[in-house]
Amino acid sequence: MNLKSSNPKQIAAEQAVEYIQDGMTVGLGTGSTAYWAIQQIGKKVLNGLQIKAVATSIQSENLAKELGIPLIPFSEVEEIDVTIDGADEVDGAWNLVKGGGGALLREKIIASSSKQLIIVVDESKVVTHLGKFHLPVEVVKFGFELTRNKLSALGCEPKLRMVDQQPFTTDNGNYILDCDFKQINSPSECHDAINNIPGVVDNGLFIGMAARVIVGYQDGSVKELKLV
Ligand SMILES: O=C[C@H](O)[C@H](O)[C@H](O)COP(=O)(O)O
């Protein structure tokens, strides 16, 4: 009997956890794929894996606590050895769109301090061009309408993210504008143009940050994505 899960997100996440070794400081991503990585790390910790972890969201921090994964304060972190996180889109150059769950800012802070960012996705996230998934942009609440106008001027349609008829608020107390660019042809330029707008805290484009991309497929296979 084949007991291996055929959930593509789970198998990608579990493969990524194989890169974690004793003594490492590990960044815990956010979302339904990173969830499986955290679960697997929790199992390994129970079986004696010695690591310290930092989380990219309150949600992941709570999950880590439930599973007994030792968390350390950022004041004690010098460098993170490996971070495992999901993505909403990944292209052949391993550029990413992230922030579907609203965690992009903490995720980017942690990714930028990580020696290795391993991205785990199911096959539906692999795209030729970024942009079908509306790009999340975290903005401060003050004057967000003006910030939204400036984003529109870049050629997208920004929409304030709502939850239960209320604006969604990030772990950092900010709003998210989900921007429909249709297609993002120059991810790096787009990233910089957005972050140059006053009021923007950060956007969900992660350029040149991923060290590996692990993809889980419906047929139960898992592969590392080749860099094009
Ligand atoms: O803000 C959320 C994160 O960037 C997630 O890693 C991303 O949205 C992918 O989430 P999921 O694995 O649930 O599709």
The ligand as a Gaussian input file, in Angstrom:
#p B3LYP/6-31G(d) Opt

LIG

0 1
 O        1.141000      35.844000       2.359000
 C        1.216000      34.644000       2.125000
 C        2.352000      33.976000       1.513000
 O        3.114000      34.732000       0.635000
 C        2.084000      32.579000       1.001000
 O        3.309000      31.901000       1.069000
 C        1.555000      32.543000      -0.418000
 O        0.371000      33.300000      -0.495000
 C        1.264000      31.103000      -0.878000
 O        0.277000      30.549000      -0.055000
 P       -0.311000      29.107000      -0.290000
 O        0.790000      28.144000      -0.080000
 O       -1.416000      29.002000       0.727000
 O       -0.870000      29.074000      -1.684000

